């Protein structure tokens, strides 16, 4: 399932050597080794367009595959082949590792990104197939508006969101630990609701944090890292919102 955290948030793609960062601006305004923020406006705009266009395609593909998994034929097949539950779980983790390793190997990185997105979509499909469709649609709309609002706010403000790092780290660690314990000792309804609210807050914070850092720490060539981070942020935010909506519908 899509429960893994986004990739490491200590971005190391950009050289910290001042001489390397100042070495050779090309005629198009691209500085090798420079962050997105240090490039000319045209390069920054191109980077943002690429990241969010690919992210939109990822989310659209995820929605299509997940919707296909909710059909009666797909549900019956999965119920008769229980081993399939482990395919997207293992596949997404393995693919994520290879994607991080080969993130600058074009076109292999595009293939791995598509495969990773497909595995995550299968995981979400297995989850939403057991839920009421109206609840799922509400969660989709709420997540969309939250992500759009947080993204627009971050891109327009000059606030330094890097100060959220320690809070988000400990919040994520608490969510992972609590979720692991929940596998063996299920919590009551109220605790589940509180867990989901905290998850919603943490991954909303990660959207702010990652949207800010992808321009401050990444080079234009590392758009794959930006896409992985934002995609996982959105998926995990959706899961938290979905839990809240599902808990509310059960009342």
Secondary structure as UniProt FT lines:
FT   HELIX           18..21
FT   TURN            27..28
FT   TURN            32..33
FT   HELIX           36..38
FT   HELIX           41..69
FT   HELIX           72..80
FT   TURN            82..83
FT   HELIX           84..101
FT   TURN            102..104
FT   TURN            106..107
FT   HELIX           108..128
FT   TURN            129..130
FT   HELIX           133..156
FT   HELIX           161..164
FT   HELIX           165..184
FT   HELIX           189..216
FT   HELIX           220..222
FT   HELIX           223..250
//
